[in-house]
Amino acid sequence: MTAFQPVLLGSETCAYAMARAFHSAYGLKSLVYGRMQLSVTKFSSIMEPTFFADFTEPESFRRHMVEAGRRLTSERPDTTFLLIACGDDYSELLSRYKDELKPYFTFVSVDADLHDRLSNKTSFYELCAQYDLPHPLTFVLDKAGAAAGKYHDLPFGFPVAVKPANSVEYLHVDFPGRKKAFILHTPEELAHVVSAIYGAGYGSELIIQDFIPGSDANMRVLNAYVDHDHHVRMMVLGHVLLADPTPEAIGNYAAIIPDYNEGFCLKIKSFLESIGYEGVANFDIKFDPRDGEYKLFEINLRQGRTNFFVTLNGFNLAEYFVDDLVLGNPMEGDTVIGRGDSMLLEVPFSTLKKYAEPGEALDRGIALHNAGKSGWTLRYGRDLSFRRRLLLWRLHRLTAKNYDTYLGKND
């Protein structure tokens, strides 16, 4: 096999999942570039990190990565450096500077225009309408509309969901009570949140949506690998059992079991191939019990933080990158729509049983765990030094405490 080296952008759970996938399949350590060390990737023996405090600043990112590319290709001229973005900001930066980085790295990335259209929720919902993809009823509010009070006359009732159209810009906005997304029950709550977000300096549009009823158990997540020829090679659908309740991470999935819906997957496949997508696509979806449809919330233009769910169920993401970009093997046969048999569990099992919605899906998750068919992204048997085991023990305790704090011990 051609010599290759995985190079990951980011140091969060998403990056660790990819490093684990490469290490388990090929025994390789991943080079990691990011802004700062995060706890989830501390004390790891499968990652070689380099950090720059200004790494998410566009010009600094370009400079650091061009310098790294020159050095790496000079030191190892016969090696393919496989570059993978593991975060929204890095996905955007890779797309912006793809031409400058191509001489040194091999990667899949959409062009900057398509990246902007997909990552901005306003234009993403316009694409959903164009391709007849179900999505929640949506009201788009800009800063001028907020000042004029246009959100007082919504075309749907409460409760509503509110989130930024520009998630990358929102990463740099802070205010008391900040959340990734808000579920609001009254006009007064809506007015307060709109004022707080724009008052903190956010300048892009806000998305106000009809709230689809149901708990975390109505959420779904779809991961797909689309090769450099824009062919969807693999899709894996997951059924969420539990999501993070903390304000800074609300909605991050904490427990996922396998799901299967061929018709829905084929519809998404057609969409991805029609728009010329390439790379990993990660869709957040919610089942609407009012009409029985899966409705799209957003697309993440990179593998999600729970991408180990795909590898855990037998579809190692690293192997898809290597097969496509290192070996150059053309796609053969039809798109693989995965059927899995393992649960991703990012919280203590006791927390899952305490806070997940009772029902058939939770029963299936409990049965998978009891059968030994569950896994945690960060607990990798070949990367468990004493310090890392201690770190993971602390993370589990903190996770359980957070659920008790935000959901209530008897809620």
N, C-alpha and C positions, 0 to 999 in steps of 0.2 A: 504493500500500500504506500502511496505517496505520503511522505512525512508531513504532518500538519500539527498546528498548535491552536487550541481554542483560546480566544481573547474575548473576555466578557466586559461589557460596560455596565457598571453598577455593582453594589455590594449588599443588596437586599436579598430576601428569600428567593426571589426570582433567579438571581445570579447563582445562589447556592444550588438550586435545583438543577440548573444547567451544568454547573461544575460536577455535581454528583452524577448526572447522566453521562458526561464524557468520561469521568473516572471509572464508572462501573462498566462501560462498554469498551474502553480503550486503555485504561490504566494511566491516563494523562492528567497532570495538573493543569488547571486553567490559569492563564494570566488574567488578572482582574484590575481594571482601571476605574476609579471612582472619585467622589469628592471627599469622603470620609469613611472611616471604619465604623461599621454598624455591628451591634451585638450578635445578630444571627449568623454572621460569617467570621466571628472571632475564633482564634485558636484552631483554625482549619488547616489540615495538612494537604488538602486537595486544591488549594487556591494560593496563588502568589500575587499579593495585592500591591498596587501602587496608587497613592492618593495625591490629589492636587486640590487645594482649597477652592480654587477658581474653576474647577473642571466643568461645571455646568454653564459657565459663561461662554457664549458661542465662539468668540475669537480665541479664547484660551483653550477650549476643547479642540478646535482645529489645530492650533499650534502644538499642543501636547501630543495629540494622536499622530500628526505628521512626523514629529520628532521621534516618537516611539516606533512608528512604521519604518522610518529610515534606519534606525538603530537595529531593529529586529531583523529586517531583510538583509542588512549588511552582515550581521553576526551569523545568520542562518539562511543563506541564499537559496537553499534547496527545500525550504519549508513553506507550506501554505499556511498563512495566518488567517484563521477563520474568525471573523469579527461578528459578535452577536450583541445587540442592544438588550438590556434587561431593565427597562424603565421608560416611562413616557418621555421624559426630557432627553434621554439618550437616543431613543428612537427618532425623535424630531431632529436632533443634532446630526445623527448619522445620515438621515435623509437629506439634510441641508448641505452636508459636506461630502456627499458620496463621491463626487468627481475627484476631489483632492485626496481621498483615502484609497481609491481604487488601485493606484500603483503599488500599494503596500499590503492591502488586506483583501480578502475574499469575503463577500457577504451578499445577502439579499435585502433589498430595501426599496420601497416605492419611491417615486420622485417626490420632490418637495410639494408640488401642487396637489397631488393626490393625497399625500400625507395630511396636508392642511384640511382638505375637504372631508377626510374621514375622521380626523381627530377632533375637529370642531363639531359639536353635537348638532348645531343648527344645520350645517350643510350635510351632515350624516343623515339626519332625518329626511332631508330633501331627497337624498339618494334612495333611502328606504321607500319613500313614496314613488319614486321613479321606477324602482324595480319590484314594486308591489310586495314589500317586506313588512309584515305587521309590526307596529310600534305604538307606544301610548299616545293618546291625544295630547298635543303639545302646544304651548303658547310661548313664543320667543319674546323676551323682554330685553331691550337695550338700555343704555344709561339714560338716554333722553326720554325714552318711554317710562322709565322708572321715575324720573323727575316729574313727568306729567301725570303720574298715577294711573297709567294704563293697565296695570295689573289688578285694579279694582273691579274690572269687568271681564272675568275669565269665561271662556266658552264651556266650562265644566265646573262642577262643584268641588267642595272640600270633602276629604283631605286632598292635599296636593303634594307632589314631590318637587323640590327645587335643587338645582345643581348648576355649576358653571358650564357654559358651552366650551370654554377654553380651559381644559384641565391643566395644561402646562403653565399658563399664566397664573392660575389659582394656586399652584404650588408655592408661589412667592407672596401670597396675600395672607395676612394674619389679623385676627380680631377676636375679642372675647366670645366664646361660644362657637368658634369655627368648627365646622364639620365638612366632611367630603360631600355630603348630601343631606338634605333636610326633609323630614316629613312633617307637614304643617296642617293644623286642623281648623284654623280660624283666619279671617282676613287680617286681624291684628298681628298674629304671628307672622304672616307673610310680609306685611309692611315692615315689621321690625327686622326681619332677615334681609330683605332687599336693601334697606337702608344701611345695615351693618356691612354688607358685602361691598356695595359701591362706596360707602364711606371709608373703607379700608384701602381703597385705591384700585380695586378691580375695575377694568375698563371694558371688557368684552360682554357678550350677551349672557343672560341667564335663561335657563330652560325651566319652565314651569309646566308640570305634567299632571294629568289625571292619575291619581294614585291607584295602582292595580292592587286590589285587596289580597290579603294572604301574608303569611309569615315568610321567613327565610326558606321554608320547605317548598315554596312555589318558585324559587329561583333555579335557573339552569345556567350552565357555563359550557361553551363550545370552543374547542381548540382545533385549529386546522394548520397544516403545513402546506404552503403553496410554493412550488419550485420556481427557479429563475425563468422558466418558460411559461409561467402563469398557470400551471396545472396543479390542481388540488390533489396532493398525494394521500393525505390522511386526515380524518376528522374523528374526534372523540367527544361525545356529549356527556356531561355530568349533571347529576341531580344534587343540588345543595341541601344539606340538612341543617346547617348552622352557619351564621356569619358573625363577624366581629362587631360588638356593640359600642366600642370606644369611639369617641368623636373623631379622632384623627385617623382612624382606620375603619370607620363604619362601612359595612358592606363587604369587607374582605372575607373571602370564604374560609371557613374553619373546618368543615367536614363535607366531603363530597362522595357520593356513591355513583356507580356507572348508570347511565341512562341510554336509551336507544330510540331514535326517531328518524328513520331513513328518509321519509318525505321532506321533513324540515331540513335535514342536512343537505340533501340534494338541491334544495332551493338556495341555501347559502353558498353551496359550491358554484352554482350557476352565477350568482352575484359576484363572487370573488374573481372568477375567471373572466367575466364580462368586463369588469373594470380594470383588468390588467394587474391584479394584486400579486405581490410576491413576498415571501417571508411567513412568519407565524402570525396568525390572526386569532384573537381571543375575544369572544363575544359574551357580554352579560345579557341575560335573557330572563324574563319572568312569565310564568304560565298564568294566563288570565282566566279564572274560573267562570267569568261572566259570559265568555264566548268560546272557551276551550282552545284559544290560540296561544302559541309561544310568541311573545312580543320582545323585540330587540330594544335594549337600553343604550348600548354603546359597543363600539369595537375598540379594542386595544391593539395597537399596531406592533405588537411584540408578544412573546409568551407571558402569560399572567403569572402572578406570584405563586399560584397553585399549579404551575405547569408540571410539577412532579406527579400529579394525578395521571397525566398521560403516560409518562414513563413507567409508573407503578403498575399500570394496567397492560403493559406489554408492548407499548409503542414508544420506544426510547427516542426522544426528540433529537438527541445528539446524532443518532444514526441517520435520521432524515437529512440533517444538515450535511453530514459527511457524504452520504450517497449522492446528493444533489451537487454539492459545491466542490468537494475534494475529488471524488471518484468520477464525477460527471456522468453518472448512469442515467439514461433517459427513463422517464416513467413508463412502466409496463403494466398493462391491465387497467382495471377500473380503480377509482378512488376507494381506499380502504376506509370503511366506516366502522370504527372500533366497537367491539363488545367487550367490556371489562368485567373483572370479578373481584376487585379490591377497592377498599375505601381509603381515601386520603383523610387523615385525622390529625389536625394541627393543634388540638386542645386535649387536655386529659379526658379519658373515656368517661369519668364521672361527670365532667362538665357537659359532655354531649348528652348523656342520659338525663341530666337535670334540666337542660334548657332547650333542647331540640323539640320541635312539635311532635307529639305522639302520633303514631300512625304506621301505615305499612312501610313507608320509606325508612323511618327510624328503625323499625323492627328488622328490616333488611340490613341496615348498617350495623346494628348490634350483632346480628348473626354473622356478618362478615368478620367483624372484630373477634368474636368468640372463636371463629374458625381459623384465626391467625392471618386473615387476609385484610390487614390494614397497615398503613405506614405513615410516618411523619417525615416531611421533607428534610428536616434538620438532623434526624437521627439516622446516620449512615454508619453501618458497622465497621467500615474501613477508615473512619474518621472520628474516632471516639477516644481521644486522649483524656487524661483525668480532668484537665482544665475544661475541655469541651463538655464532658459529661456533667460537670458541676454547673457550667453555664446553662445547659439544656434543662437541668433540674430546676434552676432558678427561673428560667423562662416559663416553664410549665406552671410553677407556683404563681407567678405573676399573672399569667393568663387566667387561671382559675379565679384569682382575686378580682381581676377586672370584670369578669362575667358576673360575679356576685355583686360587685359595686354598681354596675350599670343595668343589670336585669333584676336584681333583688333575689335573695335566697329562696323566696317562696313564690316568685312571679312565674 
